[in-house]
Amino acid sequence: MKSPAFLLITLAAGVFSATPAGAQTYPNKPVRIITANSPGGTSDIFVRALGDELQKRWGQPVIIENRSGGGMNIAGRACADAPSDGYTICILPNETLTLNQFTYKSIPFDPVKDFEPITNAFINTQVLVVSAALNVSSLEELAALSKATPGTLSYSALAIPMQITMERWKQKTGADLVSVPSRGGGDIVTGLLTGTTPVAIVGLPNFITHIRSGAVKALAVDSETRSALFPDVPTLNELGFPNLAPVYFGFVAPAGTPKPIIEKLHEEISRIGTEPSFRQKRLIDIGIQPVFDSPEQFARYLAEQRTNSARLIQESGFQAR
């Protein structure tokens, strides 16, 4: 976390160095993008494709740096501690930006003060899936099976809001499933395909091929509307379990990054993200909902999500770690 003195010096320097003319020559050296995902994760795959396009436009190397772990807090700290010169930007998830401040007793950065919003890139649709071996086709059938075989079924959920959703579903239906921790989407896929953890709620991109092959069955998605990829799969909201907190990934820069640089980054990232072929191949075709809003819109969204997250955690009785 940067000291007030550091920020004052940075802002003062920005008055002289971050002029519109300076923004026009930006970047003139390599740009680093920090991602909270490990290699192969949803945001990692996306940001590498985006980085390739930025590199073509800028004629400068774009270096992707994976800073996974620590409940997404490691990437948050790395981003907050980076220089505010526009040569480090970050793609961070909802945990880092709006949730962890309520689920941890302390985190090594201030999500409100340490970042400059650039754009919310996308919302990562979550899907509730079960192993085909369970032979269930709905949440009602899953609840019935779990009650008939108490203590034998387990589930994994990477995102805390999704775990809370599952626990509320259990309370409402009397379903008997045990929550088990997981290190990432890859572990969840392995657990589901091997049957060791036959129920999961995780990002849709992890399971598209397995749903299509019939190896797993999709029971619900957390999006506001049904996924165009699987229109027969109902939303959680339709089933009476509304989406409590969307899983999103947004671009931010360290606090104090000059506004002209923020505006240029928003323009470049949004132009690529909304280009029809990139949008279709890199987002829509893998079940991701594109956003690419303005810095001001993203700032308002973050404020709304922090309020929502605080209420969600309080109502759930979740104890900060």
Summary of the structure (lengths in Angstrom):
residues: 321
radius of gyration: 20.5
end to end distance: 20.4
largest distance: 69.9
contacts: 1088
relative contact order: 0.18
helix: 47%
strand: 19%
